[in-house]
Amino acid sequence: MKDLNCTRCKATDSPNRITNVCKRCASPLLVRYGLDRLKHSWDRESLRERSFDMWRYRELLPVDDPEEIVSLGEGGTPALPFTRIGENWGIPRLMMKDEGFNPTGTFKARGAAAGITRAKALGIQKVAMPTAGNAGGAWAAYAAAAGMELMVAMPVDAPESNQRECLLYGADLQIVDGLISDCGKWVERAVEEEGYFNAATLKEPYRVEGKKTLGLEIAEQNGWAWPDVIVYPTGGGVGLIGIWKAVEELARIGWVTGKPPRMVAVQMEGCAPIVEAFRNGWKESRFWEGARTAASGLRVPKALGDFLALDALYRSDGTAVAVSDTTAKTALRTLARTEGCWICPEGAAGLAAIRKLRREGWIDGRESVWLMNTGTGMKDSEWAG
């Protein structure tokens, strides 16, 4: 790690201090690495002797000493070819990155592992965060593994399985009557009054680094080349931001050359602030009133990092798509019966978007397309029924 860089005013801070957001303008901070030095001192051959988990890329992760790592075996998830459904839909090079294989069943384990690892290294003992569901379970698991205290604020309509998960790992669970935005306000009060460290999305610099490893793995699993299109279900958008960060960093160190992927943000019609902003050419989204969707991970009315997600879409010549809950559920059932995979509602939204984009001609039948399935469908079994 070189420093922390503000995403708006470009002020810098030290990664060796306990920091949340930019002290000058309160915008998110991202970690910068000594990429010019890494380009000459680190090569891909070094990965041959390392385990296939997210920490194989530790030179590009927020860890000073491998002994500091808090890990439950996250990362290294499979890339599955969808031959039958791809042929049926006219996308023979369709792949899925299946994050359901992570320790807590979703890609949230990556962010939690990076965030908790850095928090512990900095001496933080008490962490608080808002969550729509899966992030709370993941952070609760890693906080338990690190011997840290965690307070979680979760909307009242979050899946019961996620509530149970937090309680099982020993988190202090607070149920809030409202949306995740209301949970964020609740956490801010708890941080100010009780001294917790705020680990909300992009309110600390390290969660995105764990999500970034999705992009690093995609590049490696695709033979150190980018697919033509990466489709990402977007709530807070941290995974999309992280993947695009990986694109830029791998280009800087020379590990991947050629055209970067076109990024696609997918949301539900009942909560589509990023889609609305993209269609209007805005740099930021507007708060989505009355957000409704059964996909709890996509029920985010206004993401703190929306401007970063939109920037990735614009710079990659990507797009943003909204689908209905009904269409997503149909895609989920089709996939289960065609390929034998049970994916989460958010991943199903991405799959439905892929079919829509192929029908509209935005995706060409010769292109390679990767779907990010952010978690196992077994955590949302009632939704699939």
Solvent accessible surface area in square Angstrom, and as a share of the most:
residue,aa,sasa,rsa
1,M,62,0.28
2,K,129,0.55
3,D,22,0.11
4,L,0,0.00
5,N,20,0.10
6,C,0,0.00
7,T,18,0.10
8,R,112,0.41
9,C,44,0.26
10,K,123,0.52
11,A,20,0.15
12,T,80,0.46
13,D,23,0.12
14,S,40,0.26
15,P,9,0.06
16,N,104,0.54
17,R,110,0.40
18,I,93,0.47
19,T,6,0.04
20,N,44,0.22
21,V,31,0.18
22,C,7,0.04
23,K,137,0.58
24,R,178,0.65
25,C,52,0.31
26,A,67,0.52
27,S,6,0.04
28,P,2,0.01
29,L,2,0.01
30,L,27,0.13
31,V,1,0.01
32,R,96,0.35
33,Y,10,0.04
34,G,32,0.31
35,L,14,0.07
36,D,95,0.49
37,R,188,0.69
38,L,18,0.09
39,K,103,0.44
40,H,161,0.72
41,S,83,0.53
42,W,17,0.06
43,D,80,0.42
44,R,96,0.35
45,E,102,0.46
46,S,41,0.26
47,L,4,0.02
48,R,189,0.69
49,E,168,0.75
50,R,50,0.18
51,S,82,0.53
52,F,85,0.35
53,D,34,0.18
54,M,0,0.00
55,W,12,0.04
56,R,16,0.06
57,Y,3,0.01
58,R,80,0.29
59,E,55,0.24
60,L,1,0.00
61,L,2,0.01
62,P,0,0.00
63,V,19,0.11
64,D,91,0.47
65,D,60,0.31
66,P,74,0.47
67,E,154,0.69
68,E,57,0.26
69,I,41,0.21
70,V,12,0.07
71,S,52,0.33
72,L,81,0.40
73,G,50,0.48
74,E,0,0.00
75,G,11,0.11
76,G,22,0.21
77,T,3,0.01
78,P,41,0.26
79,A,26,0.20
80,L,50,0.25
81,P,84,0.53
82,F,4,0.02
83,T,80,0.47
84,R,153,0.56
85,I,1,0.00
86,G,0,0.00
87,E,107,0.48
88,N,110,0.57
89,W,27,0.10
90,G,29,0.28
91,I,0,0.00
92,P,66,0.41
93,R,130,0.48
94,L,2,0.01
95,M,45,0.20
96,M,0,0.00
97,K,0,0.00
98,D,15,0.08
99,E,0,0.00
100,G,16,0.15
101,F,135,0.56
102,N,7,0.04
103,P,55,0.35
104,T,11,0.06
105,G,10,0.10
106,T,3,0.02
107,F,17,0.07
108,K,46,0.19
109,A,0,0.00
110,R,0,0.00
111,G,0,0.00
112,A,0,0.00
113,A,0,0.00
114,A,0,0.00
115,G,3,0.03
116,I,0,0.00
117,T,1,0.00
118,R,5,0.02
119,A,5,0.04
120,K,94,0.40
121,A,43,0.33
122,L,36,0.18
123,G,49,0.47
124,I,12,0.06
125,Q,107,0.48
126,K,69,0.29
127,V,1,0.00
128,A,0,0.00
129,M,0,0.00
130,P,14,0.09
131,T,2,0.01
132,A,16,0.13
133,G,1,0.01
134,N,30,0.15
135,A,6,0.05
136,G,0,0.00
137,G,0,0.00
138,A,0,0.00
139,W,4,0.02
140,A,2,0.02
141,A,5,0.04
142,Y,0,0.00
143,A,3,0.02
144,A,53,0.41
145,A,56,0.43
146,A,13,0.10
147,G,61,0.59
148,M,19,0.08
149,E,85,0.38
150,L,6,0.03
151,M,8,0.04
152,V,0,0.00
153,A,0,0.00
154,M,0,0.00
155,P,6,0.04
156,V,80,0.46
157,D,82,0.42
158,A,6,0.04
159,P,33,0.21
160,E,107,0.48
161,S,41,0.27
162,N,4,0.02
163,Q,37,0.16
164,R,145,0.53
165,E,25,0.11
166,C,0,0.00
167,L,106,0.53
168,L,144,0.72
169,Y,80,0.30
170,G,65,0.63
171,A,11,0.08
172,D,59,0.31
173,L,28,0.14
174,Q,57,0.25
175,I,79,0.40
176,V,19,0.11
177,D,132,0.69
178,G,23,0.22
179,L,39,0.19
180,I,33,0.17
181,S,34,0.22
182,D,53,0.27
183,C,0,0.00
184,G,17,0.16
185,K,120,0.51
186,W,60,0.21
187,V,1,0.00
188,E,82,0.37
189,R,131,0.48
190,A,6,0.05
191,V,40,0.23
192,E,152,0.68
193,E,133,0.60
194,E,90,0.40
195,G,58,0.56
196,Y,15,0.06
197,F,24,0.10
198,N,14,0.07
199,A,0,0.00
200,A,11,0.09
201,T,39,0.23
202,L,3,0.02
203,K,49,0.21
204,E,4,0.02
205,P,0,0.00
206,Y,8,0.03
207,R,7,0.03
208,V,0,0.00
209,E,0,0.00
210,G,0,0.00
211,K,3,0.01
212,K,0,0.00
213,T,0,0.00
214,L,0,0.00
215,G,0,0.00
216,L,1,0.00
217,E,0,0.00
218,I,0,0.00
219,A,0,0.00
220,E,38,0.17
221,Q,60,0.27
222,N,48,0.24
223,G,59,0.57
224,W,43,0.15
225,A,45,0.35
226,W,28,0.10
227,P,2,0.01
228,D,53,0.28
229,V,0,0.00
230,I,0,0.00
231,V,0,0.00
232,Y,4,0.01
233,P,5,0.03
234,T,1,0.00
235,G,6,0.06
236,G,22,0.21
237,G,4,0.04
238,V,7,0.04
239,G,1,0.01
240,L,0,0.00
241,I,9,0.05
242,G,0,0.00
243,I,0,0.00
244,W,21,0.07
245,K,18,0.08
246,A,0,0.00
247,V,8,0.05
248,E,61,0.27
249,E,10,0.05
250,L,1,0.01
251,A,62,0.48
252,R,123,0.45
253,I,6,0.03
254,G,38,0.37
255,W,16,0.06
256,V,6,0.03
257,T,113,0.66
258,G,68,0.65
259,K,155,0.66
260,P,54,0.34
261,P,0,0.00
262,R,36,0.13
263,M,0,0.00
264,V,0,0.00
265,A,0,0.00
266,V,0,0.00
267,Q,0,0.00
268,M,0,0.00
269,E,100,0.45
270,G,27,0.26
271,C,0,0.00
272,A,5,0.04
273,P,2,0.01
274,I,2,0.01
275,V,1,0.01
276,E,59,0.27
277,A,0,0.00
278,F,43,0.18
279,R,162,0.59
280,N,82,0.42
281,G,52,0.50
282,W,61,0.21
283,K,167,0.71
284,E,68,0.30
285,S,7,0.05
286,R,152,0.56
287,F,93,0.39
288,W,63,0.22
289,E,137,0.61
290,G,40,0.38
291,A,9,0.07
292,R,178,0.65
293,T,13,0.08
294,A,55,0.42
295,A,0,0.00
296,S,11,0.07
297,G,28,0.27
298,L,3,0.01
299,R,24,0.09
300,V,16,0.09
301,P,1,0.00
302,K,75,0.32
303,A,6,0.05
304,L,71,0.35
305,G,0,0.00
306,D,3,0.01
307,F,24,0.10
308,L,29,0.14
309,A,1,0.01
310,L,1,0.00
311,D,59,0.30
312,A,1,0.01
313,L,0,0.00
314,Y,80,0.30
315,R,138,0.50
316,S,7,0.05
317,D,101,0.52
318,G,8,0.07
319,T,17,0.10
320,A,6,0.05
321,V,7,0.04
322,A,9,0.07
323,V,6,0.03
324,S,30,0.19
325,D,42,0.22
326,T,102,0.59
327,T,67,0.39
328,A,0,0.00
329,K,54,0.23
330,T,74,0.43
331,A,8,0.06
332,L,6,0.03
333,R,88,0.32
334,T,45,0.26
335,L,0,0.00
336,A,37,0.29
337,R,192,0.70
338,T,20,0.12
339,E,45,0.20
340,G,68,0.65
341,C,24,0.14
342,W,100,0.35
343,I,2,0.01
344,C,4,0.03
345,P,1,0.01
346,E,15,0.07
347,G,0,0.00
348,A,0,0.00
349,A,0,0.00
350,G,0,0.00
351,L,0,0.00
352,A,5,0.04
353,A,0,0.00
354,I,0,0.00
355,R,84,0.31
356,K,73,0.31
357,L,6,0.03
358,R,71,0.26
359,R,175,0.64
360,E,113,0.51
361,G,51,0.49
362,W,76,0.27
363,I,0,0.00
364,D,50,0.26
365,G,17,0.16
366,R,191,0.70
367,E,28,0.12
368,S,10,0.06
369,V,0,0.00
370,W,4,0.02
371,L,0,0.00
372,M,1,0.00
373,N,1,0.00
374,T,9,0.05
375,G,1,0.01
376,T,28,0.17
377,G,0,0.00
378,M,135,0.60
379,K,39,0.16
380,D,27,0.14
381,S,59,0.38
382,E,165,0.74
383,W,28,0.10
384,A,20,0.15
385,G,77,0.74
